């Protein structure tokens, strides 16, 4: 049996020293791979006790493999760190019926932002009172659906939503709402995902009085119950400092609401954006560290303003789903150019993972299903689509004799890949399988040309 060091995960070199080795037979600590990753025979890699090469042979490629135990373990870590808070899984990271089941069974709530996510959750039997609906452009149909299903909270994101939601309320049963505010804090790995700064399409600015006006309008609607404030700062945040700054500004707004309206709001939602590792040496936001820092700051600021401490709500999505997913591709061709570059084209690409093209996101990649410790060569792993920007990993150190038919695996693939997948070039979205205790089962079948044709109603 080969060890994982035979073909270590490759890609952009990690910053800083190499992470220390984990238990025998596992990847190094600080690795972006699922905790269950183990070496398999013939250079295979086992996730949840199932070989990726075996899974690819059975279900084809591209294939997304979800480690159910990793999802559950990460959900439990957030619940354990915040036992007195509400933890809502952000469905936009990735949602299917099985994921909804796992999240429900682990005691988390669900954060949805469309009728599609809401309908899937309802069909899966997810408790409606544990669902939170938000989004900057909710349609009247989505609001009616949310009200009909009796979701626990709706996040108000625009003034026009206030009378619309109030009009749907039944006599004596006001709809519980949160108000999304913009605290004016820059956080996140890329400007495109910094949602806590001014000039965004989301929420109401604290500066300038937009949020204060929205609070007054909601409190003037008997069909609405303003439970608290909501914010979202951005994505891939690995430091607690932005959240602490958000606590300072939101608690000050809570105090202003009390002083102006005589009403203490009982809830405070700090959103998600918690970062994960994509490369060794990357930072990752630890739930326990987050809980300690935020809990302490929230108590201090509330005491300073003479407020009762509100119930905290958080919305981890990527932090739960991301590290649980592994994408498996098959090499279609290897091209060498006159200037010495090498490209390995795979059977997926930006249609199943648009993040490198959208954000310049970096990933690791490693071969599976082949053994050996031979020489490597820098390789750009590219997709099959007709776009120059369809590059999954740049400069990966892959075997010098890499050839068509070889399998490549990419970790940290569970969030914002399948959920953002497209039908570009009518390639079809990949299959999704779940692994647990040495067993694998198909969750979502591969999208086919027949699926595309079924949507056509005329010519």
C-alpha positions in Angstrom: 0.0 0.0 0.0 1.3 3.4 -0.9 1.2 6.3 1.5 -0.4 9.6 0.8 3.1 11.1 0.6 3.6 9.2 -2.6 1.5 11.9 -4.4 1.0 14.6 -1.9 -1.8 17.1 -2.5 -0.4 19.7 -4.9 -1.2 23.1 -6.2 0.1 26.5 -5.0 2.8 26.0 -2.3 1.4 26.5 1.2 2.3 29.6 3.1 4.6 29.1 6.0 5.9 25.7 7.3 4.4 22.5 6.3 1.6 21.4 8.7 2.7 18.7 11.2 1.8 15.1 10.4 -1.4 13.7 11.7 -2.1 10.2 13.0 -0.4 7.3 11.1 -1.9 6.9 7.6 -3.8 10.2 7.6 -3.1 13.5 5.8 -1.1 16.2 7.6 -3.0 18.2 10.2 -4.3 21.4 8.7 -5.1 19.6 5.5 -8.1 20.7 3.4 -9.1 17.0 2.9 -11.9 15.4 5.0 -10.7 13.9 8.3 -11.5 10.4 7.1 -9.0 10.6 4.2 -6.8 7.5 4.2 -4.4 5.9 1.6 -5.9 3.1 -0.4 -4.3 0.3 -2.5 -2.8 1.1 -5.8 -2.5 4.8 -5.0 -6.2 5.2 -4.3 -7.5 7.7 -1.7 -10.3 6.5 0.7 -12.9 9.0 1.9 -15.3 7.7 4.5 -13.8 4.2 3.8 -14.6 4.3 0.1 -12.0 4.6 -2.6 -12.3 7.5 -5.0 -11.1 5.4 -7.9 -13.8 2.8 -7.1 -16.4 5.5 -6.8 -15.4 7.0 -10.2 -15.6 3.6 -11.9 -19.0 3.0 -10.5 -20.7 6.4 -11.0 -18.5 8.0 -13.7 -16.9 11.5 -13.6 -17.0 14.3 -12.8 -18.2 13.0 -9.5 -18.7 14.9 -6.2 -18.2 12.8 -3.1 -19.7 14.0 0.2 -18.4 12.7 3.5 -21.6 12.5 5.6 -19.5 12.0 8.8 -17.6 15.2 8.1 -20.8 17.2 7.6 -22.3 15.9 10.8 -19.0 16.4 12.8 -18.8 20.0 11.7 -22.4 20.7 12.4 -21.9 19.3 15.9 -18.8 21.4 16.4 -20.9 24.6 15.9 -23.7 23.4 18.1 -21.2 22.4 20.8 -19.4 25.8 20.6 -22.7 27.7 20.8 -25.1 25.7 22.9 -27.3 28.7 23.7 -27.4 30.1 20.2 -29.3 29.2 17.1 -27.1 27.7 14.4 -28.6 27.8 10.9 -26.9 26.0 8.0 -26.7 28.3 5.0 -28.3 26.3 2.3 -26.8 28.4 -0.5 -23.5 26.6 0.1 -25.1 23.3 -1.0 -28.5 21.8 -0.5 -30.1 18.5 -1.3 -32.6 16.4 0.5 -29.9 14.3 2.2 -28.1 17.4 3.4 -31.4 18.8 4.8 -31.9 15.5 6.7 -28.4 15.6 8.2 -28.7 19.2 9.3 -32.2 18.6 10.8 -30.9 15.5 12.7 -28.0 17.4 14.1 -30.3 20.0 15.5 -29.5 23.0 13.3 -31.8 25.4 11.6 -31.7 26.2 7.9 -31.1 29.5 6.2 -32.7 29.7 2.7 -32.8 32.5 0.1 -35.1 31.3 -2.6 -38.4 29.5 -3.2 -36.4 26.6 -4.6 -34.4 26.1 -1.4 -37.5 26.6 0.7 -39.6 24.1 -1.3 -36.8 21.4 -1.2 -36.4 21.9 2.5 -40.2 21.6 3.0 -40.4 18.5 0.8 -37.6 16.9 2.8 -39.7 17.5 6.0 -37.4 20.1 7.5 -39.2 21.8 10.5 -40.5 25.2 9.1 -40.0 27.0 12.5 -36.3 26.3 12.2 -36.1 27.9 8.7 -35.0 31.5 8.1 -35.6 33.2 4.7 -33.5 36.0 3.5 -32.5 37.5 0.2 -32.3 41.0 -1.3 -35.1 40.5 -3.9 -37.8 38.2 -2.5 -40.7 37.8 -4.9 -44.3 38.1 -3.7 -44.7 34.4 -4.4 -41.7 33.5 -2.2 -43.1 35.7 0.7 -46.5 34.0 0.4 -44.8 30.6 0.4 -42.8 31.4 3.5 -45.8 32.6 5.3 -47.9 29.7 4.2 -45.3 27.3 5.5 -44.9 29.3 8.7 -41.1 29.8 8.5 -39.6 30.9 11.8 -38.1 34.2 10.6 -38.0 36.4 7.5 -35.1 38.8 7.1 -36.3 42.1 5.8 -33.9 43.5 3.1 -35.9 46.3 1.6 -38.6 48.8 2.5 -41.0 47.4 0.0 -40.9 44.0 1.9 -42.3 45.6 5.1 -45.9 46.2 3.9 -45.9 43.0 1.8 -45.0 40.7 4.7 -47.3 42.6 7.0 -50.2 42.1 4.6 -49.7 38.3 4.7 -49.9 38.1 8.5 -52.9 36.4 10.0 -54.8 38.2 12.8 -53.1 37.5 16.1 -50.1 35.8 14.5 -47.5 38.4 13.4 -44.6 37.3 11.3 -41.3 37.2 13.2 -38.7 39.2 11.2 -35.1 40.3 11.4 -33.7 43.5 9.9 -30.6 43.1 7.7 -28.3 46.0 8.4 -25.0 47.0 6.8 -22.5 47.7 9.5 -19.8 49.2 7.2 -17.2 46.6 7.8 -14.9 45.2 5.1 -14.3 41.5 5.5 -13.7 38.5 3.2 -11.1 37.2 0.8 -12.3 39.2 -2.2 -14.2 42.4 -2.8 -16.9 40.6 -4.7 -18.0 38.8 -1.5 -17.6 41.6 1.0 -21.3 42.2 1.9 -20.8 44.2 5.1 -19.6 47.4 3.4 -21.5 50.4 2.3 -22.6 50.5 -1.4 -24.0 47.0 -1.4 -27.3 45.8 -2.7 -28.0 44.1 0.6 -29.7 45.5 3.7 -29.9 48.9 5.3 -26.9 51.1 6.1 -26.5 52.0 9.8 -24.6 55.2 8.7 -27.0 57.7 7.4 -30.1 56.4 9.2 -31.4 53.9 6.7 -31.6 51.1 9.3 -33.2 53.4 11.9 -36.0 54.3 9.4 -36.6 50.6 8.6 -36.8 49.8 12.3 -39.5 52.5 12.8 -41.5 51.3 9.8 -41.5 47.6 11.0 -42.4 48.6 14.6 -45.4 50.5 13.1 -46.8 47.3 11.5 -48.9 45.2 13.8 -48.5 42.2 11.5 -44.8 42.1 12.1 -42.7 41.1 15.2 -39.2 42.7 15.0 -37.1 40.1 16.7 -33.7 41.5 16.1 -30.9 42.6 13.7 -29.1 40.6 11.0 -25.9 41.2 9.2 -23.6 39.3 6.8 -20.0 40.6 6.5 -18.6 38.5 3.6 -17.1 35.1 2.8 -14.0 33.1 3.7 -13.4 35.1 6.9 -10.7 33.4 9.1 -10.3 36.1 11.8 -12.7 37.0 14.6 -11.9 40.7 14.4 -14.6 41.6 11.8 -17.3 39.9 13.8 -16.2 41.7 17.0 -16.4 45.0 15.1 -19.9 44.0 13.9 -21.0 43.2 17.5 -19.9 46.7 18.6 -21.9 48.5 15.9 -25.0 46.3 16.1 -25.2 46.5 19.9 -25.0 50.3 19.6 -27.9 50.1 17.2 -29.9 47.9 19.6 -29.3 50.5 22.3 -30.5 53.2 19.9 -33.7 51.2 19.2 -34.4 50.9 22.9 -33.8 54.5 23.6 -36.0 55.7 20.7 -38.8 53.1 20.8 -38.6 51.6 24.3 -38.1 48.1 22.8 -35.2 45.7 23.5 -34.8 43.3 20.5 -34.1 39.8 21.7 -32.0 38.4 18.8 -28.8 39.2 17.0 -27.8 37.4 13.8 -24.1 37.7 12.7 -24.6 35.7 9.5 -21.9 33.4 8.2 -18.8 33.7 6.0 -16.7 31.5 8.3 -13.5 30.5 6.4 -12.1 27.0 5.7 -8.8 25.6 4.4 -8.4 25.3 0.6 -4.6 24.8 0.8 -2.3 23.6 3.6 -1.3 26.4 5.8 -4.6 28.3 5.1 -6.4 29.7 8.1 -9.7 28.3 9.3 -12.2 29.9 11.6 -12.5 27.6 14.6 -16.1 27.5 16.0 -14.9 27.4 19.7 -12.6 30.4 19.2 -15.3 32.3 17.4 -17.8 31.5 20.2 -15.5 32.6 23.0 -14.5 35.8 21.3 -18.0 36.8 20.1 -19.7 35.7 23.4 -17.3 37.8 25.5 -17.6 40.9 23.3 -21.4 40.7 23.1 -21.7 40.4 26.9 -19.3 43.3 27.4 -21.0 45.7 24.9 -24.5 44.8 26.2 -23.4 45.5 29.8 -21.9 48.9 28.7 -25.2 49.9 27.1 -27.4 48.4 29.9 -29.0 45.8 27.5 -29.9 42.2 28.1 -27.7 39.9 26.0 -29.7 39.0 22.9 -29.9 35.4 21.6 -27.1 34.9 19.1 -27.8 33.4 15.6 -25.0 32.3 13.2 -25.2 30.9 9.7 -22.3 28.6 8.8 -22.5 27.1 5.3 -19.1 26.7 3.7 -17.7 25.8 7.2 -19.9 22.8 7.3 -20.2 21.6 3.7 -17.0 22.8 2.1 -14.4 20.4 3.7 -16.8 17.4 3.3 -16.8 17.5 -0.5 -14.2 16.1 -2.9 -14.5 16.5 -6.7 -13.1 13.7 -8.9 -12.3 14.3 -12.5 -10.9 12.2 -15.3 -8.1 13.5 -17.5 -9.2 13.8 -21.2 -5.9 15.1 -22.6 -2.5 16.3 -21.8 -1.0 19.0 -24.0 2.6 20.2 -24.1 3.4 23.6 -25.7 6.5 24.9 -27.3 7.2 27.3 -24.5 7.3 24.4 -22.0 3.9 24.7 -20.5 1.7 21.6 -19.8 -2.1 21.5 -19.6 -4.2 18.6 -18.3 -7.8 19.0 -19.5 -10.4 17.2 -17.4 -14.0 16.3 -18.0 -15.4 19.1 -15.8 -14.5 22.7 -15.2 -16.2 26.0 -14.7 -19.6 24.5 -15.2 -19.3 22.6 -11.9 -16.7 24.9 -10.2 -16.9 28.5 -11.3 -15.0 29.8 -8.3 -11.5 29.9 -9.9 -12.9 31.9 -12.8 -15.0 34.2 -10.7 -12.7 34.8 -7.8 -9.3 33.4 -8.7 -9.8 30.8 -6.0 -6.9 28.4 -5.4 -7.3 24.7 -4.9 -5.2 21.6 -4.5 -5.3 18.6 -6.7 -3.8 15.1 -6.5 -3.9 12.0 -8.6 -5.8 8.9 -7.4 -5.8 5.3 -8.5 -2.1 5.2 -9.5 1.0 4.5 -7.4 4.5 5.5 -7.7 6.9 8.3 -6.6 8.2 9.3 -9.9 9.1 12.8 -11.1 6.5 15.6 -11.3 6.0 18.5 -13.7 4.2 21.8 -13.2 0.7 21.5 -14.8 -2.3 23.7 -15.3 -5.4 21.6 -14.7 -8.0 23.1 -17.0 -11.6 22.4 -17.8 -13.3 21.4 -21.0 -15.2 24.5 -21.7 -14.7 27.1 -24.4 -13.4 29.8 -22.1 -9.7 30.8 -21.6 -10.5 31.4 -17.9 -11.7 27.8 -17.4 -8.7 26.9 -15.2 -9.2 24.8 -12.1 -5.6 24.7 -10.7 -2.5 26.5 -11.9 1.0 25.1 -11.6 0.1 21.8 -9.9 3.0 19.4 -9.4 1.5 16.3 -11.1 3.3 13.1 -12.3 5.4 13.8 -15.3 3.8 10.8 -17.1 0.2 12.0 -16.5 -2.0 10.8 -19.3 -5.5 10.6 -20.5 -7.7 8.4 -18.3 -5.9 9.3 -15.1 -8.1 10.5 -12.2 -7.6 13.7 -10.3 -9.2 14.7 -7.0 -9.8 18.2 -5.6 -10.7 18.7 -1.9 -12.8 21.4 -0.2 -15.3 21.0 -3.0 -18.5 20.8 -1.0 -19.6 24.5 -1.0 -20.4 27.0 -3.7 -19.5 24.6 -6.5 -22.5 22.4 -7.1 -24.8 25.1 -5.8 -23.3 27.5 -8.5 -23.1 24.9 -11.3 -24.4 25.8 -14.7 -25.4 24.2 -18.0 -22.6 25.8 -20.0 -21.9 24.0 -23.3 -24.8 21.6 -22.2 -22.2 19.5 -20.5 -24.6 18.7 -17.6 -24.1 18.9 -13.9 -22.2 16.1 -12.2 -23.5 13.3 -10.0 -23.2 13.5 -6.2 -22.6 10.5 -4.0 -22.4 10.3 -0.2 -19.9 8.1 1.7 -20.2 6.8 5.2 -18.6 3.8 7.1 -17.3 2.2 3.9 -20.5 2.5 1.9 -21.4 4.8 -0.9 -24.8 5.8 -2.3 -25.9 8.1 -5.1 -27.7 11.3 -3.9 -28.1 13.1 -7.2 -27.8 11.5 -10.6 -25.8 13.0 -13.5 -27.6 15.6 -15.6 -28.0 14.4 -19.2 -28.8 15.8 -22.6 -32.3 14.4 -22.2 -32.8 16.6 -19.2 -31.9 19.7 -21.2 -34.2 18.5 -24.1 -37.1 17.9 -21.6 -37.3 21.6 -20.9 -37.9 22.5 -24.5 -41.5 22.9 -25.4 -41.3 24.1 -29.0 -39.2 24.7 -32.0 
